[in-house]
Amino acid sequence: MRQNAIYLDHSATTPVHPAVVAAMAPFWAEQFGNPSSHHRIGYQAARAVEKARRTVAEVLGTDPETIVFTGCGSESNNLALRGAMTASKAAGRGEHLIVSAIEHSAVLETARQLRDYFGYELTILPVDRFGRVHISDVEAAIRPETALISVMAANNEVGSVQPWAEIGALARSRGVLFHTDAVQLVAARQWQLNAEPVDLMTIAPHKFYGPKGVGILVVRSGVDLVSSQTGGSQENGRRAGTLNVPLIIGAAEALRLAAAEREERLAHVLPLRDRLLAELPAALPDQCIVTGHPTERLPHHASFAFRNLSGNDLLIHLDVAGIAAGSGSACSSGDPKPSAVLQALGLSPEWTTGGLRLTVGAQNTDAEIDYTLGKIVEIVLKLSALEAGYQVVA
C-alpha cells in the first residue's frame, strides 16, 4: 500500500498556499484584536479587515461595500437565498424562487426548506445531458412574482460551466435578482462585477489555495438582504458574529494570488485535465463515459461515470493505491445513493452510482496522471469482474 501521495480532489479543497499562511500568521497571536473593539488593538484588526475587503473588491471589479465575509461558501449561499427572499417578501415584491436541478446542496436544500417550511414558491429547472441550463427554460419559468434566480456558475460534480452571464442578463431585464454560486469558477477567470449581471455571488477561498472556515458573499449595492444570523451589527448588519480576522486576511491573499497567477495555473492544469478526459474513456470504451460538457467546463476538472460500478468502491480502491479523488460534492461524499446530478443529466441507473471526479492542481505532474490512469483501469476491470462473478453466482 502506498501512502496518499497523489491528490486529485482540488474541487473539494486545496492546500493553503505558503504565502497565504504567511499573511495570516501575525493575526493569530500578535495582531489578535477584535475588529469591533474600540481601542488601538481592535482598530489594528479592523484596518486589516478593511484592507482585505478592498483587495477582494479590486480583484472582483466591484466596490468594497459589496463584500460580506461569512463562515463558508454554504453560509454565503444560505444568506443569499434566505436574505433576498425574506427581503422580497417583506417588501411585497414576490415569493417565487428559481434554481437549477444540479445546484450545490447549500442552494438546493435551502430552496426546498424555503418552500416546505416557509411557504415560498419554488421552480427547479432541468438541465441537458451536459448538465447545462437552457436559457429558454429560465425565461419560461419567470413569473411576475419571481424574486430571485440562483444558478451556479459551474457545477462541482461534472464541471460544466453554466451560461450564467446570459441568465443574469435575462434576470436583470425582467427585474429579477440573480445569484450565482461561483465557488468553482471564481479563480478561473477575470471578473468585472460592476459591469456584469450578477446581484449576489458566493465564493469559498479554500477552493483556490485559501483557508477553510471563511466565505465571501458579494452583494450588489442596492440589493436588500435580511440577515439570517442576528446579533451584532458586523458586516453592515448583514452577518452578525465576531469577524475571523486571520481567515479573512487569508481569503483576500488567496484571491489576490489566484488573479496574479491565473495564466500560469491554467497553463499547468489544462493539459493534465485534457489527458484524463481523452485517455480514460479510450482505455475503457464500454465502461467509462465523460460527464459534463466537452468544452464548456472547468479548466482543472475531469469527471466520469462507470457502468454498473459503485463510485464509493472505486474511491476506496484508489485511496489504497495512494490516489485521493472524489465522486461529487465533498459535502455528500460517502452517500451510497445514486448521484442526483447524474440522474438530472438523464443517465440510466446503470451509470448513476459510478461517478468519479478527478480535479487537478498546482502540484500534480504528468507522471502522476500516468500512474492514476493505469490504476483506474486496473481497478475498474477488477471491480467489473467481481460484479460479473457475483451476478453469475446469484
BAVO-610208 format. One record per residue (C-alpha): residue number from 1; residue in one letter; z, y, x. Coordinates in steps of 0.25 Angstrom, whole numbers. Layout:
# BAVO-610208
<NUM; 'A'; <Z; Y; X>>
...
# end
This chain:
# BAVO-610208
<1; 'M'; <0; 0; 0>>
<2; 'R'; <-3; 14; 5>>
<3; 'Q'; <5; 26; 3>>
<4; 'N'; <-1; 36; -6>>
<5; 'A'; <-10; 44; 3>>
<6; 'I'; <-22; 48; -6>>
<7; 'Y'; <-19; 58; -16>>
<8; 'L'; <-29; 59; -27>>
<9; 'D'; <-21; 65; -38>>
<10; 'H'; <-23; 80; -36>>
<11; 'S'; <-25; 83; -51>>
<12; 'A'; <-11; 78; -53>>
<13; 'T'; <-5; 87; -42>>
<14; 'T'; <-7; 91; -28>>
<15; 'P'; <1; 92; -15>>
<16; 'V'; <7; 106; -13>>
<17; 'H'; <-1; 114; -3>>
<18; 'P'; <7; 117; 10>>
<19; 'A'; <4; 132; 8>>
<20; 'V'; <10; 131; -6>>
<21; 'V'; <22; 124; -1>>
<22; 'A'; <24; 135; 10>>
<23; 'A'; <22; 146; -1>>
<24; 'M'; <33; 140; -9>>
<25; 'A'; <43; 138; 2>>
<26; 'P'; <50; 151; 2>>
<27; 'F'; <53; 151; -13>>
<28; 'W'; <62; 139; -13>>
<29; 'A'; <73; 144; -5>>
<30; 'E'; <70; 157; 1>>
<31; 'Q'; <64; 166; -10>>
<32; 'F'; <71; 158; -21>>
<33; 'G'; <73; 169; -31>>
<34; 'N'; <71; 168; -46>>
<35; 'P'; <60; 178; -49>>
<36; 'S'; <67; 183; -61>>
<37; 'S'; <79; 187; -53>>
<38; 'H'; <82; 202; -51>>
<39; 'H'; <85; 202; -37>>
<40; 'R'; <78; 202; -23>>
<41; 'I'; <77; 187; -22>>
<42; 'G'; <71; 186; -36>>
<43; 'Y'; <62; 197; -34>>
<44; 'Q'; <56; 190; -22>>
<45; 'A'; <53; 177; -30>>
<46; 'A'; <47; 186; -41>>
<47; 'R'; <38; 193; -32>>
<48; 'A'; <33; 179; -26>>
<49; 'V'; <30; 174; -40>>
<50; 'E'; <22; 187; -44>>
<51; 'K'; <15; 185; -31>>
<52; 'A'; <12; 171; -35>>
<53; 'R'; <7; 175; -48>>
<54; 'R'; <-2; 185; -42>>
<55; 'T'; <-8; 175; -33>>
<56; 'V'; <-11; 165; -45>>
<57; 'A'; <-17; 176; -53>>
<58; 'E'; <-26; 181; -41>>
<59; 'V'; <-31; 166; -39>>
<60; 'L'; <-34; 165; -54>>
<61; 'G'; <-40; 178; -56>>
<62; 'T'; <-30; 183; -66>>
<63; 'D'; <-18; 193; -67>>
<64; 'P'; <-4; 189; -62>>
<65; 'E'; <2; 191; -76>>
<66; 'T'; <-6; 180; -82>>
<67; 'I'; <0; 170; -73>>
<68; 'V'; <12; 162; -78>>
<69; 'F'; <20; 152; -69>>
<70; 'T'; <24; 139; -76>>
<71; 'G'; <31; 126; -72>>
<72; 'C'; <18; 118; -72>>
<73; 'G'; <4; 116; -78>>
<74; 'S'; <9; 109; -90>>
<75; 'E'; <19; 120; -93>>
<76; 'S'; <7; 130; -92>>
<77; 'N'; <-1; 122; -102>>
<78; 'N'; <11; 122; -111>>
<79; 'L'; <13; 137; -110>>
<80; 'A'; <-2; 140; -112>>
<81; 'L'; <-3; 131; -125>>
<82; 'R'; <11; 134; -131>>
<83; 'G'; <11; 148; -127>>
<84; 'A'; <-2; 152; -132>>
<85; 'M'; <-2; 144; -145>>
<86; 'T'; <12; 149; -148>>
<87; 'A'; <8; 164; -146>>
<88; 'S'; <-5; 162; -154>>
<89; 'K'; <4; 156; -166>>
<90; 'A'; <14; 167; -165>>
<91; 'A'; <3; 178; -166>>
<92; 'G'; <-4; 171; -177>>
<93; 'R'; <-17; 168; -169>>
<94; 'G'; <-19; 153; -171>>
<95; 'E'; <-13; 140; -169>>
<96; 'H'; <-25; 131; -164>>
<97; 'L'; <-25; 125; -150>>
<98; 'I'; <-37; 119; -144>>
<99; 'V'; <-36; 109; -132>>
<100; 'S'; <-45; 98; -126>>
<101; 'A'; <-42; 83; -126>>
<102; 'I'; <-40; 82; -111>>
<103; 'E'; <-30; 93; -109>>
<104; 'H'; <-18; 90; -100>>
<105; 'S'; <-7; 85; -108>>
<106; 'A'; <1; 98; -106>>
<107; 'V'; <-10; 104; -115>>
<108; 'L'; <-13; 93; -124>>
<109; 'E'; <1; 89; -127>>
<110; 'T'; <5; 103; -129>>
<111; 'A'; <-6; 106; -138>>
<112; 'R'; <-3; 93; -146>>
<113; 'Q'; <12; 98; -147>>
<114; 'L'; <8; 111; -152>>
<115; 'R'; <0; 104; -163>>
<116; 'D'; <10; 94; -166>>
<117; 'Y'; <23; 101; -165>>
<118; 'F'; <20; 116; -168>>
<119; 'G'; <8; 115; -177>>
<120; 'Y'; <-3; 121; -169>>
<121; 'E'; <-17; 116; -171>>
<122; 'L'; <-24; 109; -160>>
<123; 'T'; <-38; 105; -157>>
<124; 'I'; <-41; 95; -146>>
<125; 'L'; <-55; 96; -140>>
<126; 'P'; <-63; 84; -136>>
<127; 'V'; <-69; 82; -122>>
<128; 'D'; <-82; 76; -118>>
<129; 'R'; <-84; 63; -109>>
<130; 'F'; <-82; 72; -97>>
<131; 'G'; <-69; 78; -102>>
<132; 'R'; <-74; 92; -105>>
<133; 'V'; <-72; 100; -118>>
<134; 'H'; <-85; 105; -125>>
<135; 'I'; <-85; 120; -128>>
<136; 'S'; <-91; 117; -141>>
<137; 'D'; <-79; 109; -145>>
<138; 'V'; <-70; 120; -141>>
<139; 'E'; <-78; 130; -149>>
<140; 'A'; <-77; 121; -161>>
<141; 'A'; <-62; 120; -160>>
<142; 'I'; <-59; 134; -160>>
<143; 'R'; <-53; 140; -173>>
<144; 'P'; <-49; 154; -178>>
<145; 'E'; <-34; 149; -175>>
<146; 'T'; <-37; 143; -161>>
<147; 'A'; <-27; 150; -152>>
<148; 'L'; <-29; 142; -139>>
<149; 'I'; <-39; 133; -132>>
<150; 'S'; <-34; 124; -120>>
<151; 'V'; <-44; 117; -112>>
<152; 'M'; <-41; 113; -97>>
<153; 'A'; <-50; 118; -86>>
<154; 'A'; <-51; 104; -80>>
<155; 'N'; <-45; 90; -84>>
<156; 'N'; <-35; 84; -75>>
<157; 'E'; <-39; 69; -79>>
<158; 'V'; <-54; 69; -78>>
<159; 'G'; <-57; 82; -70>>
<160; 'S'; <-67; 89; -80>>
<161; 'V'; <-67; 104; -79>>
<162; 'Q'; <-68; 110; -93>>
<163; 'P'; <-77; 121; -98>>
<164; 'W'; <-64; 130; -98>>
<165; 'A'; <-71; 143; -96>>
<166; 'E'; <-81; 141; -108>>
<167; 'I'; <-69; 136; -117>>
<168; 'G'; <-61; 149; -112>>
<169; 'A'; <-73; 158; -115>>
<170; 'L'; <-75; 152; -129>>
<171; 'A'; <-60; 153; -132>>
<172; 'R'; <-60; 168; -128>>
<173; 'S'; <-72; 171; -136>>
<174; 'R'; <-64; 165; -148>>
<175; 'G'; <-51; 172; -145>>
<176; 'V'; <-44; 159; -142>>
<177; 'L'; <-35; 157; -129>>
<178; 'F'; <-40; 147; -119>>
<179; 'H'; <-30; 139; -110>>
<180; 'T'; <-35; 130; -99>>
<181; 'D'; <-27; 121; -90>>
<182; 'A'; <-33; 123; -77>>
<183; 'V'; <-23; 115; -69>>
<184; 'Q'; <-34; 106; -63>>
<185; 'L'; <-45; 117; -61>>
<186; 'V'; <-38; 129; -57>>
<187; 'A'; <-39; 127; -42>>
<188; 'A'; <-53; 122; -42>>
<189; 'R'; <-60; 136; -46>>
<190; 'Q'; <-58; 151; -45>>
<191; 'W'; <-53; 158; -57>>
<192; 'Q'; <-54; 172; -62>>
<193; 'L'; <-45; 170; -75>>
<194; 'N'; <-46; 185; -79>>
<195; 'A'; <-61; 182; -81>>
<196; 'E'; <-60; 168; -87>>
<197; 'P'; <-58; 164; -101>>
<198; 'V'; <-44; 158; -99>>
<199; 'D'; <-32; 163; -106>>
<200; 'L'; <-22; 152; -101>>
<201; 'M'; <-23; 143; -89>>
<202; 'T'; <-14; 133; -83>>
<203; 'I'; <-12; 130; -68>>
<204; 'A'; <-4; 119; -61>>
<205; 'P'; <-3; 123; -46>>
<206; 'H'; <1; 108; -42>>
<207; 'K'; <-13; 104; -45>>
<208; 'F'; <-18; 113; -33>>
<209; 'Y'; <-8; 111; -22>>
<210; 'G'; <3; 119; -28>>
<211; 'P'; <17; 115; -33>>
<212; 'K'; <21; 107; -45>>
<213; 'G'; <30; 114; -55>>
<214; 'V'; <23; 127; -57>>
<215; 'G'; <11; 130; -66>>
<216; 'I'; <3; 143; -70>>
<217; 'L'; <-2; 147; -83>>
<218; 'V'; <-12; 159; -83>>
<219; 'V'; <-10; 167; -96>>
<220; 'R'; <-21; 178; -98>>
<221; 'S'; <-16; 192; -101>>
<222; 'G'; <-14; 194; -116>>
<223; 'V'; <-12; 179; -119>>
<224; 'D'; <0; 177; -128>>
<225; 'L'; <9; 166; -123>>
<226; 'V'; <22; 162; -129>>
<227; 'S'; <31; 155; -119>>
<228; 'S'; <35; 141; -121>>
<229; 'Q'; <46; 142; -111>>
<230; 'T'; <56; 152; -115>>
<231; 'G'; <68; 158; -107>>
<232; 'G'; <65; 169; -97>>
<233; 'S'; <54; 179; -96>>
<234; 'Q'; <47; 173; -84>>
<235; 'E'; <32; 174; -83>>
<236; 'N'; <32; 186; -92>>
<237; 'G'; <39; 178; -103>>
<238; 'R'; <28; 167; -103>>
<239; 'R'; <36; 156; -96>>
<240; 'A'; <51; 156; -95>>
<241; 'G'; <58; 150; -83>>
<242; 'T'; <62; 153; -68>>
<243; 'L'; <50; 154; -60>>
<244; 'N'; <48; 143; -50>>
<245; 'V'; <45; 153; -38>>
<246; 'P'; <41; 143; -27>>
<247; 'L'; <31; 135; -36>>
<248; 'I'; <25; 148; -41>>
<249; 'I'; <23; 152; -27>>
<250; 'G'; <17; 139; -24>>
<251; 'A'; <8; 139; -36>>
<252; 'A'; <2; 152; -32>>
<253; 'E'; <-1; 148; -18>>
<254; 'A'; <-7; 135; -22>>
<255; 'L'; <-17; 142; -32>>
<256; 'R'; <-20; 152; -21>>
<257; 'L'; <-23; 141; -11>>
<258; 'A'; <-31; 134; -21>>
<259; 'A'; <-40; 146; -23>>
<260; 'A'; <-41; 149; -8>>
<261; 'E'; <-44; 134; -4>>
<262; 'R'; <-53; 131; -17>>
<263; 'E'; <-66; 129; -10>>
<264; 'E'; <-60; 121; 1>>
<265; 'R'; <-53; 112; -8>>
<266; 'L'; <-65; 110; -17>>
<267; 'A'; <-74; 106; -5>>
<268; 'H'; <-64; 95; -2>>
<269; 'V'; <-61; 89; -15>>
<270; 'L'; <-75; 89; -21>>
<271; 'P'; <-81; 79; -12>>
<272; 'L'; <-69; 69; -13>>
<273; 'R'; <-70; 71; -29>>
<274; 'D'; <-84; 68; -29>>
<275; 'R'; <-83; 55; -21>>
<276; 'L'; <-73; 50; -31>>
<277; 'L'; <-82; 53; -43>>
<278; 'A'; <-94; 47; -37>>
<279; 'E'; <-89; 35; -29>>
<280; 'L'; <-78; 29; -38>>
<281; 'P'; <-87; 27; -50>>
<282; 'A'; <-98; 22; -41>>
<283; 'A'; <-89; 11; -35>>
<284; 'L'; <-84; 7; -49>>
<285; 'P'; <-96; 9; -58>>
<286; 'D'; <-91; 1; -70>>
<287; 'Q'; <-77; 4; -69>>
<288; 'C'; <-76; 19; -66>>
<289; 'I'; <-81; 32; -72>>
<290; 'V'; <-79; 46; -69>>
<291; 'T'; <-71; 54; -79>>
<292; 'G'; <-73; 69; -81>>
<293; 'H'; <-85; 78; -79>>
<294; 'P'; <-94; 74; -68>>
<295; 'T'; <-95; 89; -63>>
<296; 'E'; <-86; 98; -71>>
<297; 'R'; <-74; 92; -65>>
<298; 'L'; <-62; 96; -55>>
<299; 'P'; <-66; 96; -41>>
<300; 'H'; <-55; 87; -36>>
<301; 'H'; <-55; 77; -48>>
<302; 'A'; <-61; 63; -50>>
<303; 'S'; <-58; 55; -62>>
<304; 'F'; <-62; 41; -67>>
<305; 'A'; <-60; 31; -77>>
<306; 'F'; <-60; 16; -75>>
<307; 'R'; <-64; 5; -85>>
<308; 'N'; <-52; -3; -90>>
<309; 'L'; <-42; 1; -80>>
<310; 'S'; <-29; 7; -80>>
<311; 'G'; <-28; 21; -73>>
<312; 'N'; <-13; 18; -70>>
<313; 'D'; <-16; 5; -64>>
<314; 'L'; <-27; 12; -55>>
<315; 'L'; <-17; 23; -51>>
<316; 'I'; <-7; 13; -47>>
<317; 'H'; <-16; 5; -38>>
<318; 'L'; <-21; 18; -32>>
<319; 'D'; <-7; 22; -29>>
<320; 'V'; <-4; 9; -22>>
<321; 'A'; <-17; 12; -14>>
<322; 'G'; <-12; 25; -10>>
<323; 'I'; <-20; 34; -19>>
<324; 'A'; <-14; 44; -29>>
<325; 'A'; <-23; 46; -41>>
<326; 'G'; <-22; 50; -55>>
<327; 'S'; <-27; 46; -69>>
<328; 'G'; <-26; 59; -76>>
<329; 'S'; <-14; 69; -79>>
<330; 'A'; <-2; 67; -70>>
<331; 'C'; <6; 71; -82>>
<332; 'S'; <2; 58; -89>>
<333; 'S'; <-1; 48; -77>>
<334; 'G'; <5; 34; -79>>
<335; 'D'; <1; 35; -94>>
<336; 'P'; <-6; 21; -97>>
<337; 'K'; <-13; 27; -110>>
<338; 'P'; <-28; 29; -109>>
<339; 'S'; <-31; 43; -104>>
<340; 'A'; <-33; 53; -115>>
<341; 'V'; <-43; 61; -107>>
<342; 'L'; <-52; 49; -104>>
<343; 'Q'; <-51; 46; -119>>
<344; 'A'; <-55; 60; -122>>
<345; 'L'; <-67; 58; -113>>
<346; 'G'; <-71; 47; -123>>
<347; 'L'; <-69; 36; -113>>
<348; 'S'; <-67; 22; -119>>
<349; 'P'; <-54; 15; -118>>
<350; 'E'; <-58; 6; -106>>
<351; 'W'; <-59; 19; -98>>
<352; 'T'; <-47; 28; -103>>
<353; 'T'; <-36; 21; -95>>
<354; 'G'; <-43; 21; -82>>
<355; 'G'; <-43; 35; -78>>
<356; 'L'; <-42; 39; -63>>
<357; 'R'; <-41; 53; -57>>
<358; 'L'; <-43; 56; -42>>
<359; 'T'; <-41; 70; -38>>
<360; 'V'; <-43; 74; -24>>
<361; 'G'; <-37; 85; -16>>
<362; 'A'; <-36; 92; -2>>
<363; 'Q'; <-30; 81; 5>>
<364; 'N'; <-40; 70; 1>>
<365; 'T'; <-51; 64; 10>>
<366; 'D'; <-64; 56; 9>>
<367; 'A'; <-56; 44; 16>>
<368; 'E'; <-46; 45; 4>>
<369; 'I'; <-57; 45; -6>>
<370; 'D'; <-63; 33; 1>>
<371; 'Y'; <-50; 25; 0>>
<372; 'T'; <-48; 29; -14>>
<373; 'L'; <-62; 25; -19>>
<374; 'G'; <-60; 12; -13>>
<375; 'K'; <-46; 9; -18>>
<376; 'I'; <-50; 13; -32>>
<377; 'V'; <-62; 4; -32>>
<378; 'E'; <-53; -7; -27>>
<379; 'I'; <-42; -5; -37>>
<380; 'V'; <-51; -3; -49>>
<381; 'L'; <-58; -16; -46>>
<382; 'K'; <-45; -23; -44>>
<383; 'L'; <-39; -18; -57>>
<384; 'S'; <-52; -21; -65>>
<385; 'A'; <-52; -36; -60>>
<386; 'L'; <-37; -37; -64>>
<387; 'E'; <-40; -31; -78>>
<388; 'A'; <-52; -41; -80>>
<389; 'G'; <-44; -52; -76>>
<390; 'Y'; <-33; -48; -85>>
<391; 'Q'; <-43; -48; -97>>
<392; 'V'; <-48; -61; -93>>
<393; 'V'; <-34; -68; -93>>
<394; 'A'; <-30; -60; -106>>
# end
